[in-house]
Amino acid sequence: MKPMEWAFGHLSVDMGIDLGTANTLVCARGRGIILNEPSVVAVRRGTNEVLLDGMAVGNTAKAMLGKTPDSIEAIRPLRHGVIADFDVTEKMLRYFITKVHEGRQWVKPQVVIAVPVGITAVERRAVIHSAERAGARRVYLIDEPMAAGIGCDMPVTEARGSLIVDIGGGTTEIAVLSLAGSVVSTSLRIAGDEMDDAIMAHLRRHHNLLIGEQTAERIKLTIGSAWSMEQELSMEVKGRDSVTGLPRRTTVTSIEVRESLAHPVRLICEAIRGILEEAPPEISADLVDTGITLVGGGSLLYGMGEAIADHLGVPARMAEDPLTAVARGTGIFLDKLDVFSRVLATDEED
């Protein structure tokens, strides 16, 4: 490394990034989680030029989703946890790195990025290269379930099985962890986005009402559930009539939303069952006591733990602060990089 690069690197703040399909969380060494913004970028259509001098990212860009004129496009550059648009992802990472460093452009931090367990070697290289081009000095990759396990203070380095389920926006990551590795794992492309799609399909089919992603997400967070509620709810929903094309409103109940979400919830439960069936008997014995730990935004769906426990007969509990578990884990890896780097993928691997 050149002396100037070394100096810039040691003046930089090392970062852990939970690069999610729906949201990106950033954890800075010694400062904890300092950013939590939507993984959305607003660009000039046809050019990938980020609006507002490169600052139309995150909350600013998400507000534009579904509302842009033809000349502007609000892009979610990650789909199902992997990069769908490399150029825009690089610009989004550059935005987050620069924001952490309060606008300084010359920084060269070390970066730990959490990725889905199911991505290919090519996709891993794409994440590493995007982060390097965005300004990272050195890039480490860690599987999301491992990061979540560390972030939840689970005994992942011990000879004891721990089952973690991370229900994010684009993927559900399921892994049995032991001795600082995944014993069995899978990445299911059924998660929060598919739940939103199910709600949009229900409104279209049963109410002749067309709604967007943000409205579907709002319905899910407000009255969505995976288990019967103590008091069923309802809410007014506005959209476009699929027959007349005119703006209209209707009332939706929590019961019908739960029915629309039953299919993606069942698929998640079946994927967990598959992992449980693959686990070695000694690990299964551990899981009788430790059960299933849920993290990620999807775990906040009302009654998700109850639905999984009822389906599988294994206790399931939501982790404390499930939205930040993966990001907290990347921060702990940063603090103990010399210890944990042996289980991380780096840019030197291929």
For each residue, the residues with C-beta under 8 A, 3 or more apart:
1: 5 6 9 137
2: 5 6
3: 6 7
4: 7 8
5: 1 2 8 9 108 137
6: 1 2 3 9 10
7: 3 4 10 11
8: 4 5 11 12 106 107 108 137
9: 1 5 6 12 108 109 110 137
10: 6 7
11: 7 8 107
12: 8 9 101 107 108 109 110 137
13: 28 29 31 100 101 107 109
14: 28 29 109 110 111 112 334
15: 26 27 28 29 96 97 100 109 110 111 112 334
16: 26 27 28 29 111 112 113 114 147 327 329 330 331 333 334
17: 24 25 26 27 93 96 111 112 113 114 131 327 330
18: 23 24 25 26 27 114 144 147 326 327 330
19: 24 39 78 93 113 114 115 127
20: 23 24 25 39 78 81 168 169 170 326
21: 39 76 78 79 80 81 168 169 170 171 191 193
22: 38 39 76 168 169 170 192 193 297
23: 18 20 36 37 38 39 169 297 323
24: 17 18 19 20 35 36 37 38 39 58 92 96
25: 17 18 20 33 35 36 323 324 326 327
26: 15 16 17 18 33 34 35 36 96 100 327
27: 15 16 17 18 31 32 33 34 327 328 330 331 334
28: 13 14 15 16 31 32 34 100 331
29: 13 14 15 16 331 334 335
30:
31: 13 27 28 34
32: 27 28 328 331
33: 25 26 27 36 324 327 328 331
34: 26 27 28 31 100
35: 24 25 26 58 96 99 100
36: 23 24 25 26 33 323 324 327
37: 23 24 57 58 59 96
38: 22 23 24 58 59 61 62
39: 19 20 21 22 23 24 58 76 77 78 92 169
40: 57 58 61 62 64 65 74 75 76
41: 50 56 57 61 74 75 77 88 91 92 95
42: 50 51 52 56 57 60 61 64 68 72 73 74 75
43: 47 48 49 50 51 56 72 73 75 88
44: 47 48 49 51 71 72 73
45: 70 71 72 73
46:
47: 43 44
48: 43 44 85 87 88 91
49: 43 44
50: 41 42 43 53 54 55 56 57 88 91 95
51: 42 43 44 55 56 72
52: 42 55 56 60
53: 50
54: 50 57 91 94 95
55: 50 51 52 60 95
56: 41 42 43 50 51 52 60 61 64
57: 37 40 41 42 50 54 60 61 91 92 95 96
58: 24 35 37 38 39 40 61 62 95
59: 37 38 62 63
60: 42 52 55 56 57 63 64
61: 38 40 41 42 56 57 58 64 65 74
62: 38 40 58 59 65 74 214
63: 59 60 67
64: 40 42 56 60 61 67 68 72 74
65: 40 61 62 68 74 212 213 214
66: 74 212 213 214
67: 63 64
68: 42 64 65 71 72 73 74
69: 72
70: 45
71: 44 45 68
72: 42 43 44 45 51 64 68 69
73: 42 43 44 45 68
74: 40 41 42 61 62 64 65 66 68
75: 40 41 42 43 85 88
76: 21 22 39 40 79 84
77: 39 41 83 84 85 88 89 92
78: 19 20 21 39 81 82 83 84 89 170
79: 21 76 82 84 170
80: 21 116 170 171 189
81: 20 21 78 115 116 118 119 144 168 170 171 173 187
82: 78 79 115 116 119 123 126
83: 77 78 86 89 123 126 127 130
84: 76 77 78 79
85: 48 75 77 88 89
86: 83 89 90 126 129 130
87: 48 90 91
88: 41 43 48 50 75 77 85 91 92
89: 77 78 83 85 86 92 93 130
90: 86 87 93 94 130 133 134
91: 41 48 50 54 57 87 88 94 95 134
92: 24 39 41 57 77 88 89 95 96
93: 17 19 89 90 96 97 130 131 134 135 136
94: 54 90 91 97 98 134 135
95: 41 50 54 55 57 58 91 92 98 99
96: 15 17 24 26 35 37 57 92 93 99 100
97: 15 93 94 100 101 107 109 111 134 135 136
98: 94 95 101 103 104 105 107 135
99: 35 95 96 102 103
100: 13 15 26 28 34 35 96 97 109
101: 12 13 97 98 104 107 109
102: 99
103: 98 99
104: 98 101 107
105: 98 135
106: 8
107: 8 11 12 13 97 98 101 104 135
108: 5 8 9 12 135 136 137
109: 9 12 13 14 15 97 100 101 135 136 137
110: 9 12 14 15 136 137 138 139 140 334 337
111: 14 15 16 17 97 131 136 138 139 140
112: 14 15 16 17 139 140 141 142 330 333 334 337 344
113: 16 17 19 127 131 139 140 141 142 330
114: 16 17 18 19 141 142 143 144 147 326 327 329 330
115: 19 81 82 119 123 124 127 141 142 143 144
116: 80 81 82 119 143 144 171 173 187
117: 143 144 145 173 175 182 185 186 187
118: 81 171 186 187
119: 81 82 115 116 123 124 127 187
120: 123 124
121: 124 125 350
122: 125 126
123: 82 83 115 119 120 126 127
124: 115 119 120 121 127 128 141 345
125: 121 122 128 129 350
126: 82 83 86 122 123 129 130
127: 19 83 113 115 119 123 124 130 131 139 141
128: 124 125 131 132 139 141 346 347
129: 86 125 126 132 133
130: 83 86 89 90 93 126 127 133 134
131: 17 93 111 113 127 128 134 136 139
132: 128 129 135 136 139 347
133: 90 129 130
134: 90 91 93 94 97 130 131
135: 93 94 97 98 105 107 108 109 132
136: 93 97 108 109 110 111 131 132 139
137: 1 5 8 9 12 108 109 110
138: 110 111 346 347
139: 110 111 112 113 127 128 131 132 136 346 347
140: 110 111 112 113 333 337 341 344 345 346
141: 112 113 114 115 124 127 128 344 345 346
142: 112 113 114 115 146 147 329 330 333 343 344 345
143: 114 115 116 117 146 147 173 175 182 185
144: 18 81 114 115 116 117 147 148 166 168 173 326
145: 117 148 149 164 166 173 174 175 177 182 185
146: 142 143 149 150 156 175 177 180 181 182 329 343
147: 16 18 114 142 143 144 150 151 325 326 327 329 330 333
148: 144 145 151 152 164 166 173 295 296 319 325 326 329
149: 145 146 152 154 156 162 164 175 177 293 329
150: 146 147 153 154 156 328 329 332 333
151: 147 148 295 324 325 326 327 328 329 330 331 332
152: 148 149 164 293 295 319 320 325 328 329
153: 150
154: 149 150 162 164 177 293
155: 158 160 162
156: 146 149 150 162 177 178 180
157: 179 180
158: 155 178 179
159: 178 179
160: 155 178 286 290
161: 176 177 178 183 279 282 283 284 286 287 290
162: 149 154 155 156 176 177 178 286 290 293
163: 174 175 176 177 272 275 276 279 287 290 291 292 293
164: 145 148 149 152 154 173 174 175 177 292 293 294 295
165: 172 173 174 268 272 292 293 294 295 296 299 308 316
166: 144 145 148 172 173 174 295 296 325 326
167: 172 191 192 268 294 295 296 297 298 299 301 304
168: 20 21 22 81 144 171 172 173 191 192 296 297 298
169: 20 21 22 23 39 191 192 193 297 298
170: 20 21 22 78 79 80 81 189 191 192 193
171: 21 80 81 116 118 168 187 188 189 191
172: 165 166 167 168 187 188 190 191 268 271 296 298
173: 81 116 117 143 144 145 148 164 165 166 168 185 186 187 188 296
174: 145 163 164 165 166 185 186 187 188 271 272 275
175: 117 143 145 146 149 163 164 182 183 184 185 186 275
176: 161 162 163 182 183 184 185 275 279 283 287
177: 145 146 149 154 156 161 162 163 164 180 181 182 183
178: 156 158 159 160 161 162 181 183 283
179: 157 158 159
180: 146 156 157 177 340 343
181: 146 177 178 343
182: 117 143 145 146 175 176 177 185
183: 161 175 176 177 178 279 280 283
184: 175 176 275 278 279
185: 117 143 145 173 174 175 176 182 275
186: 117 118 173 174 175 271 274 275
187: 81 116 117 118 119 171 172 173 174
188: 171 172 173 174 191 267 268 271
189: 80 170 171 194
190: 172 194 264 267 268 271
191: 21 167 168 169 170 171 172 188 194 195 264 268 296 298
192: 22 167 168 169 170 195 196 217 220 296 297 298
193: 21 22 169 170 196 197
194: 189 190 191 197 198 264
195: 191 192 198 199 220 224 261 264 298 301
196: 192 193 199 200 213 216 217 220
197: 193 194 200 201 216
198: 194 195 201 202 260 261 263 264
199: 195 196 202 203 211 216 219 220 224 257 260 261
200: 196 197 203 204 210 211 212 213 216
201: 197 198 204 205 260
202: 198 199 205 206 207 256 257 259 260
203: 199 200 206 207 209 210 211 216 237 239 250 252
204: 200 201 207 208 209 210 242
205: 201 202
206: 202 203 256
207: 202 203 204 237 250 252
208: 204 241 242 243
209: 203 204 237 239 240 241 242 248 250
210: 200 203 204 239 240 241 242
211: 199 200 203 215 216 219 237 238 239 240
212: 65 66 200 215 216 239
213: 65 66 196 200 216 217
214: 62 65 66 217 218
215: 211 212 218 219 237 238 239
216: 196 197 199 200 203 211 212 213 219 220
217: 192 196 213 214 220 221
218: 214 215 221 222
219: 199 211 215 216 222 223 224 235 237 252 257
220: 192 195 196 199 216 217 224 257 261 301
221: 217 218 224 300
222: 218 219 233 235
223: 219 233 234 235 252 253 254 257
224: 195 199 219 220 221 254 257 258 261 301 302
225: 228 229 254 257 258 261 301 302 303
226: 258 261 265 301 302 303 304 306 307
227: 258 302 303 304 306 307 310
228: 225 258 303
229: 225 232 233 254 302 303
230:
231:
232: 229 253 254 255
233: 222 223 229 253 254
234: 223 251 252 253 254
235: 219 222 223 251 252
236: 249 250 251 252
237: 203 207 209 211 215 219 249 250 251 252
238: 211 215 247 248 249
239: 203 209 210 211 212 215 247 248 249 250
240: 209 210 211 245 246 247 248
241: 208 209 210 244 245 246 247 248
242: 204 208 209 210 245
243: 208
244: 241 248
245: 240 241 242
246: 240 241
247: 238 239 240 241
248: 209 238 239 240 241 244
249: 236 237 238 239
250: 203 207 209 236 237 239
251: 234 235 236 237
252: 203 207 219 223 234 235 236 237 256 257
253: 223 232 233 234 256 257
254: 223 224 225 229 232 233 234 257 258
255: 232 258 259
256: 202 206 252 253 259 260
257: 199 202 219 220 223 224 225 252 253 254 260 261
258: 224 225 226 227 228 254 255 261 262
259: 202 255 256 262
260: 198 199 201 202 256 257 263
261: 195 198 199 220 224 225 226 257 258 264 265 301
262: 258 259 265 266
263: 198 260 266 267
264: 190 191 194 195 198 261 267 268
265: 226 261 262 268 269 301 304 307
266: 262 263 269 270 311
267: 188 190 263 264 270 271
268: 165 167 172 188 190 191 264 265 271 272 298 308
269: 265 266 272 273 307 308 311 312
270: 266 267 273 274
271: 172 174 186 188 190 267 268 274 275
272: 163 165 174 268 269 275 276 292 308 312
273: 269 270 276 277 311 312
274: 186 270 271 277 278
275: 163 174 175 176 184 185 186 271 272 278 279
276: 163 272 273 279 284 287 312 314
277: 273 274
278: 184 274 275
279: 161 163 176 183 184 275 276 283 284 287
280: 183 283 284
281: 284 285
282: 161 285 286
283: 161 176 178 183 279 280 286 287
284: 161 276 279 280 281 287 288
285: 281 282 288
286: 160 161 162 282 283 289 290
287: 161 163 176 276 279 283 284 290 291 292 314
288: 284 285 291 314
289: 286
290: 160 161 162 163 286 287 293
291: 163 287 288 309 314 315 316 317
292: 163 164 165 272 287 308 309 312 314 315 316 317
293: 149 152 154 162 163 164 165 290 316 317 318 319
294: 164 165 167 299 304 305 308 316 317 318 319 322
295: 148 151 152 164 165 166 167 299 318 319 322 323 325 326
296: 148 165 166 167 168 172 173 191 192 299 322 323 325 326
297: 22 23 167 168 169 192 300 322 323
298: 167 168 169 172 191 192 195 268 301 304
299: 165 167 294 295 296 304 305 318 319 322
300: 221 297 304 318 322 323
301: 167 195 220 224 225 226 261 265 298 304
302: 224 225 226 227 229
303: 225 226 227 228 229 306 307
304: 167 226 227 265 294 298 299 300 301 307 308 316 318
305: 294 299 308 309 316 317 318
306: 226 227 303 309 310 316
307: 226 227 265 269 303 304 310 311
308: 165 268 269 272 292 294 304 305 311 312 314 316
309: 291 292 305 306 312 313 314 315 316
310: 227 306 307 313
311: 266 269 273 307 308
312: 269 272 273 276 292 308 309 316
313: 309 310
314: 276 287 288 291 292 308 309
315: 291 292 309
316: 165 291 292 293 294 304 305 306 308 309 312
317: 291 292 293 294 305
318: 293 294 295 299 300 304 305 322
319: 148 152 293 294 295 299 322 325
320: 152
321: 324 325 328
322: 294 295 296 297 299 300 318 319 325
323: 23 25 36 295 296 297 300
324: 25 33 36 151 321 327 328
325: 147 148 151 152 166 295 296 319 321 322 328 329
326: 18 20 25 114 144 147 148 151 166 295 296 329 330
327: 16 17 18 25 26 27 33 36 114 147 151 324 330 331
328: 27 32 33 150 151 152 321 324 325 331 332
329: 16 114 142 146 147 148 149 150 151 152 325 326 332 333
330: 16 17 18 27 112 113 114 142 147 151 326 327 333 334
331: 16 27 28 29 32 33 151 327 328 334 335
332: 150 151 328 329 335 336
333: 16 112 140 142 147 150 329 330 336 337 340 344
334: 14 15 16 27 29 110 112 330 331 337
335: 29 331 332
336: 332 333 339 340
337: 110 112 140 333 334 340 341
338: 341
339: 336 342
340: 180 333 336 337 343 344
341: 140 337 338 344 346
342: 339
343: 142 146 180 181 340
344: 112 140 141 142 333 340 341
345: 124 140 141 142 349
346: 128 138 139 140 141 341 349
347: 128 132 138 139
348:
349: 345 346
350: 121 125
